Amino acid sequence: MPMPFVGRLNPAEYLALMLSFALVGFEALIRVMTLALPTSLLSFFYSASRRLFLCYASRPLLAPAAESDCTLSADGDDVISDFPRHDSSYCGASPLAPSAVRDASDFVDLCQLHGYAAEEHVVQTKDGYLLGLHRLAWKKGEEGQRVNDGIDSIHKRVVYLHHGLLMNSEVWVCQTEARRSLPFQLVERGFDVWLGNNRGNKYSKKAVNRSPTDAAFWNFSIDEFAFHDIPDSIAYVLSTTNQSSLSYIGFSQGTAQAFAALSIHPQLNNQVNVFIALAPAMSPAGLSNGIVDALVKASPQVLFLLFGRGSILGSATLWQSILYPPIFVRMVDRGMRFLFNWETRNISESQKLAAYPHLYSYTSTKSVVHWFQIIRNKTFQMYDDDVAAMHMPLAGLQGSASKYTRVARYPTRNIKTPIALVYGGSDSLVDIRVMLRELPDSTVATEVPHYEHLDFLWATDVDQKVFTHVFDALDKFTRLVLDQSVFGPHRHAQQRDLSLANELRSQNKIVTAVNGSKQLVNGSRV
């Protein structure tokens, strides 16, 4: 087997590689030691980290007093929020204590904290994985009523939300305020809200023909998400709700999975009436740290050497359990600044303390390798299994490797579903002009100035800066379906939807942006 690094890395990159191996080895050692330690000793480490924080951490660990929206309580365990008084959109509900959100065990518990009842569903994919789905069908006061379940039930439009890389459905509902949770606001606006989960994560860690302890279980990439997880989840939702189409809202990798799925499943375009992409991801430029970026671009397969062929970063939950929450928050912030140059200033400290413990969920190393293949080749492609081709004797010569090997690209310009992109002006992972070139001409892109990637989930003003665009797109492309009989044939309504979409394509224009946002059509600013 050829060495993937010889002749491809400079001395600084070799040093970074060796340091990476050392850190991964140290982490593995700590993980093994922790598994063998009693709970009392783990509690000791947690208490020790808390004392260290209280004694030695400087005030800038949190926001400066003049700008902070939170302070530590006397015991250092909770954060007491002092939100701006001019904000009138709390709907009478006080913000939750970050510790309550942080300690919630699962999606259902998080919803109950805000007064919502959630359903749990399981769908089996065609290749045997069991995926967890969550449903929010009832606004407050509707609990127990039948929704989209027969002619005499409450009829609602259906919307499906999908999370990003290394996440699960909890990221949508771990806010300290319900007004900043998109699923809660959607259900209050009369939608039947469903949330999906990728294979391998907290809610989808089972298959009928393999065990998560086997490497074969983790042998999946973005391709499997697009081939199976997205279309099979959507089919289940439509079957359960007796609907012929739904609206899709994706975040980060959740948008990439939809781009891929819609491009290779023509029939799926008839089942998705509008695709709203928040912080869209297709072919990121790379990482902000030059050495790490050069390392993974030189050979994405280095991640297999570092993390194996199972799940990646599985010890993240370990660090959450032994570190005092503000220290864990600082570690996550530093990591995101190191890799992506994100400052996370639009997210309050109290929201970080509440949400960061719900940020991580399991996925395969292969799916992350797939992303670095996309970054290296600067194209939204399927997974490249022929790794050896990149290390052929002639691979270093200009064009020699690509002359004989070419990985299939996702034909994203074939997508027929109307697409609305909402991206951050400070998001280092989004190159909107490159993305628009790969999407249909009718695609509309709206910039939210100064927003970074995670702001679309947890920013203090996300309800004002982002939700408006989501609601506008949903009303534009789904209100005609709602006007028809929900349980009868939908062809007439769908034809009217398609006529509206075609009219927008032909006009090639959009309405004036709100909230100071900027919009693009066909790569031109409007």
Kinemage of the C-alpha trace (Angstrom):
@kinemage 1
@onewidth
@group {chain A} dominant
@subgroup {mainchain}
@vectorlist {calphas} color= white
{ca met a 1} P 0.000 0.000 0.000
{ca pro a 2} L 1.536 3.356 -0.963
{ca met a 3} L 2.300 5.861 1.771
{ca pro a 4} L -0.185 8.707 1.305
{ca phe a 5} L 2.114 11.461 2.550
{ca val a 6} L 5.516 10.925 0.961
{ca gly a 7} L 6.369 13.843 -1.248
{ca arg a 8} L 3.112 15.637 -0.461
{ca leu a 9} L 3.783 17.352 2.882
{ca asn a 10} L 6.372 19.879 3.981
{ca pro a 11} L 8.221 19.560 7.330
{ca ala a 12} L 5.685 21.709 9.193
{ca glu a 13} L 2.868 19.489 7.974
{ca tyr a 14} L 4.756 16.349 9.020
{ca leu a 15} L 5.142 17.898 12.467
{ca ala a 16} L 1.413 18.631 12.587
{ca leu a 17} L 0.703 15.035 11.565
{ca met a 18} L 2.896 13.635 14.322
{ca leu a 19} L 1.291 15.976 16.838
{ca ser a 20} L -2.145 14.811 15.688
{ca phe a 21} L -1.173 11.180 16.219
{ca ala a 22} L 0.134 12.057 19.683
{ca leu a 23} L -3.063 13.879 20.647
{ca val a 24} L -5.284 11.079 19.365
{ca gly a 25} L -3.182 8.548 21.252
{ca phe a 26} L -3.388 10.613 24.425
{ca glu a 27} L -7.152 10.927 24.034
{ca ala a 28} L -7.482 7.157 23.564
{ca leu a 29} L -5.458 6.595 26.732
{ca ile a 30} L -7.636 9.008 28.689
{ca arg a 31} L -10.759 7.323 27.325
{ca val a 32} L -9.620 3.866 28.443
{ca met a 33} L -8.621 5.174 31.859
{ca thr a 34} L -11.960 6.935 32.249
{ca leu a 35} L -13.946 3.808 31.411
{ca ala a 36} L -12.108 2.030 34.201
{ca leu a 37} L -12.595 4.793 36.766
{ca pro a 38} L -15.452 4.756 39.283
{ca thr a 39} L -18.149 7.423 39.153
{ca ser a 40} L -16.884 8.998 42.352
{ca leu a 41} L -13.512 9.681 40.748
{ca leu a 42} L -15.145 11.173 37.645
{ca ser a 43} L -17.116 13.470 39.934
{ca phe a 44} L -13.841 14.460 41.563
{ca phe a 45} L -12.368 15.481 38.188
{ca tyr a 46} L -15.518 17.474 37.406
{ca ser a 47} L -15.353 19.266 40.752
{ca ala a 48} L -11.647 19.921 40.326
{ca ser a 49} L -12.152 21.490 36.908
{ca arg a 50} L -14.920 23.630 38.378
{ca arg a 51} L -12.691 24.862 41.201
{ca leu a 52} L -9.909 25.632 38.748
{ca phe a 53} L -12.305 27.620 36.627
{ca leu a 54} L -13.660 29.628 39.544
{ca cys a 55} L -10.216 30.294 40.970
{ca tyr a 56} L -8.094 30.961 37.911
{ca ala a 57} L -10.307 31.715 34.924
{ca ser a 58} L -10.289 35.373 34.001
{ca arg a 59} L -13.504 37.280 33.454
{ca pro a 60} L -13.041 37.332 29.624
{ca leu a 61} L -13.819 33.607 29.627
{ca leu a 62} L -17.364 34.901 29.642
{ca ala a 63} L -18.379 38.036 27.801
{ca pro a 64} L -17.286 41.357 29.385
{ca ala a 65} L -19.685 42.551 32.037
{ca ala a 66} L -20.979 45.408 29.928
{ca glu a 67} L -21.843 43.068 27.071
{ca ser a 68} L -22.620 39.788 28.801
{ca asp a 69} L -26.122 38.404 28.941
{ca cys a 70} L -25.330 36.037 31.783
{ca thr a 71} L -23.522 35.646 35.088
{ca leu a 72} L -22.534 32.617 37.102
{ca ser a 73} L -24.611 31.865 40.148
{ca ala a 74} L -23.026 31.496 43.530
{ca asp a 75} L -22.239 27.829 43.077
{ca gly a 76} L -20.974 28.347 39.550
{ca asp a 77} L -23.367 25.761 38.151
{ca asp a 78} L -26.124 27.821 36.580
{ca val a 79} L -26.314 30.875 34.416
{ca ile a 80} L -28.923 33.494 35.202
{ca ser a 81} L -29.979 35.312 32.070
{ca asp a 82} L -30.773 38.993 31.850
{ca phe a 83} L -32.198 39.380 28.358
{ca pro a 84} L -32.897 42.779 26.794
{ca arg a 85} L -36.162 44.282 27.983
{ca his a 86} L -37.044 45.622 24.538
{ca asp a 87} L -37.493 42.087 23.240
{ca ser a 88} L -41.263 41.551 23.250
{ca ser a 89} L -41.379 38.149 21.563
{ca tyr a 90} L -41.138 35.875 24.577
{ca cys a 91} L -44.845 34.992 24.339
{ca gly a 92} L -45.055 35.260 28.117
{ca ala a 93} L -42.496 32.490 28.736
{ca ser a 94} L -39.366 33.134 30.761
{ca pro a 95} L -36.032 31.863 29.405
{ca leu a 96} L -35.036 28.474 30.733
{ca ala a 97} L -31.998 28.048 32.935
{ca pro a 98} L -29.124 26.786 30.755
{ca ser a 99} L -28.520 23.937 33.194
{ca ala a 100} L -32.067 22.658 32.609
{ca val a 101} L -31.530 22.540 28.849
{ca arg a 102} L -28.014 21.183 29.222
{ca asp a 103} L -29.123 18.302 31.443
{ca ala a 104} L -32.131 17.261 29.323
{ca ser a 105} L -31.551 13.667 28.292
{ca asp a 106} L -33.143 13.613 24.854
{ca phe a 107} L -35.336 15.322 22.262
{ca val a 108} L -38.592 14.573 24.062
{ca asp a 109} L -37.281 16.021 27.339
{ca leu a 110} L -36.113 19.185 25.581
{ca cys a 111} L -39.549 19.684 24.058
{ca gln a 112} L -41.275 19.090 27.390
{ca leu a 113} L -39.167 21.826 28.967
{ca his a 114} L -40.830 24.271 26.572
{ca gly a 115} L -44.296 22.770 26.982
{ca tyr a 116} L -44.489 20.734 23.758
{ca ala a 117} L -45.346 17.059 23.310
{ca ala a 118} L -43.210 15.112 20.824
{ca glu a 119} L -43.693 11.773 19.107
{ca glu a 120} L -40.927 9.287 18.325
{ca his a 121} L -40.958 7.223 15.115
{ca val a 122} L -38.593 4.695 13.523
{ca val a 123} L -38.130 4.162 9.792
{ca gln a 124} L -36.180 1.295 8.244
{ca thr a 125} L -34.096 2.235 5.216
{ca lys a 126} L -33.875 -0.017 2.196
{ca asp a 127} L -30.387 -1.105 3.266
{ca gly a 128} L -31.467 -2.020 6.793
{ca tyr a 129} L -30.641 0.964 9.025
{ca leu a 130} L -33.197 2.061 11.621
{ca leu a 131} L -33.541 5.842 11.731
{ca gly a 132} L -35.183 7.807 14.513
{ca leu a 133} L -37.679 10.502 13.526
{ca his a 134} L -39.282 13.070 15.804
{ca arg a 135} L -42.621 14.776 15.298
{ca leu a 136} L -44.136 17.953 16.713
{ca ala a 137} L -47.742 17.859 15.581
{ca trp a 138} L -49.493 19.949 18.221
{ca lys a 139} L -49.251 23.592 19.080
{ca lys a 140} L -49.951 24.377 22.719
{ca gly a 141} L -53.546 23.536 23.551
{ca glu a 142} L -53.936 20.943 20.775
{ca glu a 143} L -52.346 18.002 22.573
{ca gly a 144} L -53.997 14.670 21.898
{ca gln a 145} L -55.907 15.730 18.805
{ca arg a 146} L -55.462 13.824 15.566
{ca val a 147} L -53.321 15.618 12.984
{ca asn a 148} L -53.150 14.584 9.311
{ca asp a 149} L -54.765 11.276 10.233
{ca gly a 150} L -57.959 11.041 8.253
{ca ile a 151} L -60.617 13.309 6.872
{ca asp a 152} L -61.928 14.318 10.312
{ca ser a 153} L -58.494 15.187 11.764
{ca ile a 154} L -56.710 18.552 11.829
{ca his a 155} L -55.175 19.181 8.405
{ca lys a 156} L -51.734 20.794 8.420
{ca arg a 157} L -48.905 21.479 6.024
{ca val a 158} L -45.933 19.182 6.626
{ca val a 159} L -42.358 20.396 7.059
{ca tyr a 160} L -39.264 18.226 7.539
{ca leu a 161} L -36.048 19.494 9.186
{ca his a 162} L -32.630 17.857 8.971
{ca his a 163} L -29.520 18.537 11.055
{ca gly a 164} L -25.871 19.010 10.119
{ca leu a 165} L -22.626 17.044 10.408
{ca leu a 166} L -21.897 15.386 13.774
{ca met a 167} L -25.345 16.405 15.044
{ca asn a 168} L -28.821 15.059 15.726
{ca ser a 169} L -32.323 16.501 15.922
{ca glu a 170} L -31.717 17.959 19.393
{ca val a 171} L -29.834 20.943 17.929
{ca trp a 172} L -33.160 22.366 16.704
{ca val a 173} L -34.818 22.425 20.154
{ca cys a 174} L -32.039 23.061 22.721
{ca gln a 175} L -32.642 26.809 22.908
{ca thr a 176} L -33.258 28.568 26.204
{ca glu a 177} L -36.234 30.376 24.610
{ca ala a 178} L -38.947 28.827 22.462
{ca arg a 179} L -39.109 31.933 20.266
{ca arg a 180} L -35.640 31.087 18.885
{ca ser a 181} L -36.465 27.459 18.077
{ca leu a 182} L -37.550 27.039 14.464
{ca pro a 183} L -39.549 23.812 15.065
{ca phe a 184} L -41.517 25.398 17.915
{ca gln a 185} L -42.302 28.477 15.852
{ca leu a 186} L -43.335 26.331 12.890
{ca val a 187} L -45.719 24.226 14.953
{ca glu a 188} L -47.261 27.379 16.426
{ca arg a 189} L -47.818 28.628 12.870
{ca gly a 190} L -49.853 25.520 12.115
{ca phe a 191} L -47.309 23.115 10.595
{ca asp a 192} L -46.935 19.396 11.206
{ca val a 193} L -43.206 19.370 12.011
{ca trp a 194} L -40.925 16.359 11.521
{ca leu a 195} L -37.216 16.132 12.320
{ca gly a 196} L -34.880 13.532 10.837
{ca asn a 197} L -31.691 11.837 12.006
{ca asn a 198} L -28.774 10.359 10.079
{ca arg a 199} L -27.733 6.749 10.436
{ca gly a 200} L -25.216 6.269 13.219
{ca asn a 201} L -26.213 9.184 15.423
{ca lys a 202} L -27.798 9.044 18.868
{ca tyr a 203} L -31.264 8.209 17.524
{ca ser a 204} L -30.232 5.971 14.629
{ca lys a 205} L -27.526 3.736 16.054
{ca lys a 206} L -29.034 0.424 15.003
{ca ala a 207} L -29.434 -1.715 11.897
{ca val a 208} L -31.198 -5.000 11.226
{ca asn a 209} L -28.157 -6.697 9.725
{ca arg a 210} L -25.133 -5.258 11.542
{ca ser a 211} L -24.038 -3.988 14.936
{ca pro a 212} L -22.539 -0.563 15.748
{ca thr a 213} L -19.605 -2.447 17.249
{ca asp a 214} L -18.749 -3.693 13.740
{ca ala a 215} L -16.732 -1.558 11.338
{ca ala a 216} L -19.228 -2.485 8.608
{ca phe a 217} L -21.937 -0.519 10.413
{ca trp a 218} L -19.897 2.682 9.963
{ca asn a 219} L -19.077 2.083 6.311
{ca phe a 220} L -21.189 4.979 5.047
{ca ser a 221} L -20.645 8.441 3.618
{ca ile a 222} L -22.793 11.282 2.323
{ca asp a 223} L -23.761 8.941 -0.520
{ca glu a 224} L -25.755 6.665 1.793
{ca phe a 225} L -27.476 9.671 3.360
{ca ala a 226} L -28.570 10.718 -0.136
{ca phe a 227} L -29.308 7.240 -1.504
{ca his a 228} L -31.351 6.044 1.481
{ca asp a 229} L -31.721 8.186 4.605
{ca ile a 230} L -33.314 11.286 3.081
{ca pro a 231} L -35.688 9.659 0.543
{ca asp a 232} L -36.722 6.868 2.930
{ca ser a 233} L -37.394 9.321 5.769
{ca ile a 234} L -39.443 11.567 3.495
{ca ala a 235} L -41.410 8.589 2.166
{ca tyr a 236} L -42.257 7.538 5.728
{ca val a 237} L -43.406 11.037 6.689
{ca leu a 238} L -45.608 11.380 3.611
{ca ser a 239} L -47.120 7.942 4.144
{ca thr a 240} L -47.839 8.631 7.810
{ca thr a 241} L -49.418 12.034 7.159
{ca asn a 242} L -51.299 11.014 3.981
{ca gln a 243} L -49.642 13.860 2.099
{ca ser a 244} L -48.118 13.929 -1.366
{ca ser a 245} L -45.463 16.572 -0.663
{ca leu a 246} L -43.679 18.336 2.168
{ca ser a 247} L -41.310 21.248 2.695
{ca tyr a 248} L -37.650 20.498 3.463
{ca ile a 249} L -35.507 22.688 5.734
{ca gly a 250} L -31.885 21.667 6.078
{ca phe a 251} L -28.985 23.029 8.079
{ca ser a 252} L -25.364 22.664 6.919
{ca gln a 253} L -24.793 19.020 5.897
{ca gly a 254} L -28.552 18.586 6.027
{ca thr a 255} L -28.634 20.835 2.960
{ca ala a 256} L -25.872 18.887 1.200
{ca gln a 257} L -27.801 15.659 1.710
{ca ala a 258} L -30.874 17.234 0.128
{ca phe a 259} L -28.874 18.656 -2.798
{ca ala a 260} L -27.511 15.171 -3.431
{ca ala a 261} L -30.792 13.312 -2.906
{ca leu a 262} L -32.864 15.641 -5.094
{ca ser a 263} L -30.271 15.492 -7.871
{ca ile a 264} L -30.307 11.679 -8.167
{ca his a 265} L -33.943 10.898 -7.284
{ca pro a 266} L -36.166 12.644 -9.865
{ca gln a 267} L -39.351 11.473 -8.146
{ca leu a 268} L -38.212 13.121 -4.905
{ca asn a 269} L -38.604 16.519 -6.577
{ca asn a 270} L -42.351 15.870 -6.740
{ca gln a 271} L -42.414 15.075 -3.021
{ca val a 272} L -40.586 18.237 -1.869
{ca asn a 273} L -42.501 21.426 -2.679
{ca val a 274} L -39.736 23.782 -1.507
{ca phe a 275} L -36.191 23.281 -0.210
{ca ile a 276} L -34.953 25.907 2.266
{ca ala a 277} L -31.205 25.630 2.884
{ca leu a 278} L -29.853 27.301 6.041
{ca ala a 279} L -26.062 27.756 6.110
{ca pro a 280} L -25.918 25.653 2.913
{ca ala a 281} L -22.992 23.321 2.310
{ca met a 282} L -21.888 21.956 -1.034
{ca ser a 283} L -18.181 22.434 -1.759
{ca pro a 284} L -16.503 24.401 1.061
{ca ala a 285} L -13.192 26.085 0.318
{ca gly a 286} L -11.468 24.391 3.245
{ca leu a 287} L -10.379 24.999 6.826
{ca ser a 288} L -9.075 28.298 8.140
{ca asn a 289} L -5.989 26.771 9.745
{ca gly a 290} L -3.431 26.450 6.955
{ca ile a 291} L -1.511 23.454 8.271
{ca val a 292} L -4.589 21.353 9.046
{ca asp a 293} L -6.170 22.383 5.754
{ca ala a 294} L -3.073 21.382 3.777
{ca leu a 295} L -2.845 18.103 5.666
{ca val a 296} L -6.367 16.905 4.935
{ca lys a 297} L -6.306 18.193 1.369
{ca ala a 298} L -3.076 16.319 0.685
{ca ser a 299} L -4.679 13.054 1.759
{ca pro a 300} L -8.188 12.947 3.249
{ca gln a 301} L -7.580 9.286 4.136
{ca val a 302} L -5.273 10.446 6.935
{ca leu a 303} L -8.441 10.631 9.025
{ca phe a 304} L -8.730 6.840 8.824
{ca leu a 305} L -5.237 6.584 10.303
{ca leu a 306} L -6.126 8.997 13.088
{ca phe a 307} L -9.628 7.819 13.988
{ca gly a 308} L -10.037 4.370 12.458
{ca arg a 309} L -12.972 3.229 10.326
{ca gly a 310} L -15.654 3.428 12.982
{ca ser a 311} L -17.240 6.518 14.490
{ca ile a 312} L -15.249 9.739 14.678
{ca leu a 313} L -14.625 11.830 17.810
{ca gly a 314} L -16.453 9.345 19.979
{ca ser a 315} L -14.721 10.698 23.091
{ca ala a 316} L -16.465 14.087 22.850
{ca thr a 317} L -19.084 12.872 25.315
{ca leu a 318} L -16.285 11.928 27.719
{ca trp a 319} L -14.968 15.482 27.880
{ca gln a 320} L -18.482 16.778 28.487
{ca ser a 321} L -18.814 14.513 31.510
{ca ile a 322} L -15.546 15.428 33.231
{ca leu a 323} L -15.220 19.133 32.411
{ca tyr a 324} L -17.007 21.999 34.087
{ca pro a 325} L -19.490 23.412 31.485
{ca pro a 326} L -17.878 26.858 31.011
{ca ile a 327} L -14.536 25.149 30.366
{ca phe a 328} L -16.165 22.832 27.842
{ca val a 329} L -17.738 25.868 26.145
{ca arg a 330} L -14.348 27.541 25.908
{ca met a 331} L -12.826 24.391 24.375
{ca val a 332} L -15.545 24.224 21.718
{ca asp a 333} L -15.209 27.935 20.924
{ca arg a 334} L -11.437 27.648 20.611
{ca gly a 335} L -11.770 24.619 18.358
{ca met a 336} L -14.189 26.401 16.020
{ca arg a 337} L -11.986 29.470 15.896
{ca phe a 338} L -8.952 27.295 15.132
{ca leu a 339} L -10.626 25.312 12.338
{ca phe a 340} L -13.120 27.772 10.839
{ca asn a 341} L -12.220 31.217 12.214
{ca trp a 342} L -15.671 31.559 13.786
{ca glu a 343} L -16.007 34.024 16.670
{ca thr a 344} L -19.506 32.866 17.806
{ca arg a 345} L -20.271 36.379 19.060
{ca asn a 346} L -23.895 36.241 17.940
{ca ile a 347} L -24.627 33.377 20.346
{ca ser a 348} L -25.104 34.307 23.994
{ca glu a 349} L -22.976 32.666 26.645
{ca ser a 350} L -26.043 31.205 28.308
{ca gln a 351} L -27.140 29.645 25.004
{ca lys a 352} L -23.698 28.100 24.534
{ca leu a 353} L -23.841 26.560 27.995
{ca ala a 354} L -27.258 25.130 27.173
{ca ala a 355} L -26.629 23.968 23.591
{ca tyr a 356} L -23.005 22.862 23.292
{ca pro a 357} L -23.620 19.660 25.304
{ca his a 358} L -26.200 18.760 22.615
{ca leu a 359} L -23.945 19.734 19.707
{ca tyr a 360} L -22.140 16.443 19.127
{ca ser a 361} L -23.545 13.140 17.920
{ca tyr a 362} L -21.941 10.102 16.316
{ca thr a 363} L -21.148 9.742 12.644
{ca ser a 364} L -18.685 7.747 10.576
{ca thr a 365} L -15.106 8.734 9.888
{ca lys a 366} L -15.858 7.914 6.255
{ca ser a 367} L -18.461 10.680 6.013
{ca val a 368} L -15.884 13.242 7.179
{ca val a 369} L -13.316 11.820 4.752
{ca his a 370} L -15.938 12.308 2.036
{ca trp a 371} L -16.131 16.009 2.894
{ca phe a 372} L -12.376 16.414 2.612
{ca gln a 373} L -12.432 14.675 -0.758
{ca ile a 374} L -14.992 17.263 -1.858
{ca ile a 375} L -12.845 20.085 -0.492
{ca arg a 376} L -9.681 18.738 -2.132
{ca asn a 377} L -11.292 18.262 -5.540
{ca lys a 378} L -13.407 21.442 -5.312
{ca thr a 379} L -16.487 19.642 -6.569
{ca phe a 380} L -19.638 18.187 -5.014
{ca gln a 381} L -18.914 14.563 -5.838
{ca met a 382} L -19.741 11.067 -4.689
{ca tyr a 383} L -17.325 9.219 -2.427
{ca asp a 384} L -14.066 8.190 -4.109
{ca asp a 385} L -13.396 4.546 -3.233
{ca asp a 386} L -10.388 4.307 -5.563
{ca val a 387} L -7.917 5.905 -3.178
{ca ala a 388} L -4.949 4.194 -4.793
{ca ala a 389} L -5.538 6.149 -8.004
{ca met a 390} L -4.549 9.340 -6.245
{ca his a 391} L -1.183 7.808 -5.358
{ca met a 392} L -0.290 6.286 -8.703
{ca pro a 393} L 3.271 6.932 -9.903
{ca leu a 394} L 1.938 9.487 -12.403
{ca ala a 395} L -0.532 11.099 -10.025
{ca gly a 396} L 1.771 14.008 -9.400
{ca leu a 397} L 1.899 14.942 -13.070
{ca gln a 398} L -0.515 17.597 -14.253
{ca gly a 399} L -3.807 16.009 -15.275
{ca ser a 400} L -2.473 12.441 -15.273
{ca ala a 401} L -4.675 11.137 -12.456
{ca ser a 402} L -7.850 12.856 -13.608
{ca lys a 403} L -7.273 11.590 -17.146
{ca tyr a 404} L -7.971 7.994 -16.120
{ca thr a 405} L -10.210 8.405 -13.066
{ca arg a 406} L -13.209 10.611 -12.475
{ca val a 407} L -15.615 10.321 -9.571
{ca ala a 408} L -19.259 10.950 -10.424
{ca arg a 409} L -20.504 14.399 -9.474
{ca tyr a 410} L -23.948 15.036 -8.100
{ca pro a 411} L -25.968 16.587 -10.977
{ca thr a 412} L -27.398 19.370 -8.846
{ca arg a 413} L -28.493 21.500 -11.793
{ca asn a 414} L -31.125 18.830 -12.502
{ca ile a 415} L -33.024 19.678 -9.314
{ca lys a 416} L -36.596 20.783 -10.060
{ca thr a 417} L -37.697 21.659 -6.524
{ca pro a 418} L -37.653 25.432 -5.810
{ca ile a 419} L -34.583 26.276 -3.703
{ca ala a 420} L -34.124 29.150 -1.239
{ca leu a 421} L -30.630 29.578 0.232
{ca val a 422} L -30.114 31.585 3.432
{ca tyr a 423} L -26.423 32.011 4.254
{ca gly a 424} L -24.228 33.989 6.623
{ca gly a 425} L -22.049 36.839 5.458
{ca ser a 426} L -19.282 35.694 7.836
{ca asp a 427} L -19.610 31.956 7.253
{ca ser a 428} L -16.238 30.626 6.087
{ca leu a 429} L -17.818 27.379 4.849
{ca val a 430} L -20.068 29.025 2.254
{ca asp a 431} L -18.902 30.283 -1.147
{ca ile a 432} L -22.266 31.393 -2.444
{ca arg a 433} L -21.204 32.280 -5.989
{ca val a 434} L -19.628 28.867 -6.529
{ca met a 435} L -22.751 27.250 -5.124
{ca leu a 436} L -25.112 29.213 -7.360
{ca arg a 437} L -23.190 28.100 -10.440
{ca glu a 438} L -23.959 24.483 -9.520
{ca leu a 439} L -27.673 25.008 -8.861
{ca pro a 440} L -30.669 25.745 -11.118
{ca asp a 441} L -31.013 29.307 -12.387
{ca ser a 442} L -34.160 29.833 -10.326
{ca thr a 443} L -32.296 29.439 -7.013
{ca val a 444} L -32.677 32.425 -4.681
{ca ala a 445} L -29.927 33.250 -2.165
{ca thr a 446} L -30.332 35.585 0.809
{ca glu a 447} L -27.373 36.809 2.863
{ca val a 448} L -27.683 37.491 6.577
{ca pro a 449} L -24.853 39.953 7.325
{ca his a 450} L -22.333 39.039 10.037
{ca tyr a 451} L -23.842 35.592 10.595
{ca glu a 452} L -21.629 32.520 10.988
{ca his a 453} L -22.547 28.861 10.624
{ca leu a 454} L -24.012 28.009 14.038
{ca asp a 455} L -25.828 31.337 14.270
{ca phe a 456} L -28.590 29.823 12.126
{ca leu a 457} L -29.374 27.534 15.051
{ca trp a 458} L -28.662 29.559 18.175
{ca ala a 459} L -28.042 33.268 17.521
{ca thr a 460} L -29.738 35.681 19.895
{ca asp a 461} L -31.712 37.284 17.046
{ca val a 462} L -32.166 34.245 14.786
{ca asp a 463} L -35.941 34.612 14.979
{ca gln a 464} L -35.684 38.096 13.476
{ca lys a 465} L -32.835 37.569 11.006
{ca val a 466} L -33.605 34.074 9.656
{ca phe a 467} L -37.102 32.857 10.468
{ca thr a 468} L -38.734 35.598 8.388
{ca his a 469} L -37.117 34.224 5.227
{ca val a 470} L -38.149 30.682 6.130
{ca phe a 471} L -41.779 31.637 6.718
{ca asp a 472} L -41.921 33.673 3.507
{ca ala a 473} L -40.635 30.756 1.420
{ca leu a 474} L -43.030 28.312 3.063
{ca asp a 475} L -46.021 30.575 2.508
{ca lys a 476} L -45.042 31.201 -1.102
{ca phe a 477} L -44.697 27.560 -2.123
{ca thr a 478} L -47.060 25.670 0.184
{ca arg a 479} L -50.183 27.760 0.702
{ca leu a 480} L -51.718 26.466 -2.557
{ca val a 481} L -51.418 22.865 -1.424
{ca leu a 482} L -53.179 23.736 1.827
{ca asp a 483} L -56.121 25.190 -0.103
{ca gln a 484} L -56.889 21.741 -1.559
{ca ser a 485} L -58.314 18.624 0.078
{ca val a 486} L -55.422 17.262 2.093
{ca phe a 487} L -56.368 13.631 1.652
{ca gly a 488} L -57.565 13.700 -1.954
{ca pro a 489} L -55.561 13.817 -5.192
{ca his a 490} L -52.998 16.607 -5.132
{ca arg a 491} L -52.186 16.861 -8.787
{ca his a 492} L -54.102 20.098 -9.358
{ca ala a 493} L -52.517 21.799 -6.382
{ca gln a 494} L -49.058 20.571 -7.338
{ca gln a 495} L -49.521 21.836 -10.868
{ca arg a 496} L -50.424 25.253 -9.493
{ca asp a 497} L -47.326 25.128 -7.277
{ca leu a 498} L -45.172 24.241 -10.273
{ca ser a 499} L -46.774 27.014 -12.304
{ca leu a 500} L -45.881 29.490 -9.580
{ca ala a 501} L -42.324 28.167 -9.455
{ca asn a 502} L -42.010 28.399 -13.245
{ca glu a 503} L -43.335 31.940 -13.146
{ca leu a 504} L -40.638 32.859 -10.645
{ca arg a 505} L -38.030 31.212 -12.851
{ca ser a 506} L -39.167 33.142 -15.898
{ca gln a 507} L -39.318 36.433 -14.046
{ca asn a 508} L -35.878 35.750 -12.588
{ca lys a 509} L -36.447 38.201 -9.777
{ca ile a 510} L -37.377 38.316 -6.118
{ca val a 511} L -38.987 40.683 -3.673
{ca thr a 512} L -36.888 43.205 -1.760
{ca ala a 513} L -35.037 41.646 1.154
{ca val a 514} L -36.073 42.388 4.717
{ca asn a 515} L -34.011 42.943 7.875
{ca gly a 516} L -31.109 44.356 5.916
{ca ser a 517} L -30.424 41.059 4.142
{ca lys a 518} L -28.991 40.881 0.641
{ca gln a 519} L -30.336 38.545 -2.010
{ca leu a 520} L -28.861 36.979 -5.111
{ca val a 521} L -30.443 35.427 -8.176
{ca asn a 522} L -28.207 33.674 -10.718
{ca gly a 523} L -25.206 35.091 -8.875
{ca ser a 524} L -26.295 38.730 -9.290
{ca arg a 525} L -27.040 40.892 -6.265
{ca val a 526} L -30.501 42.415 -6.251
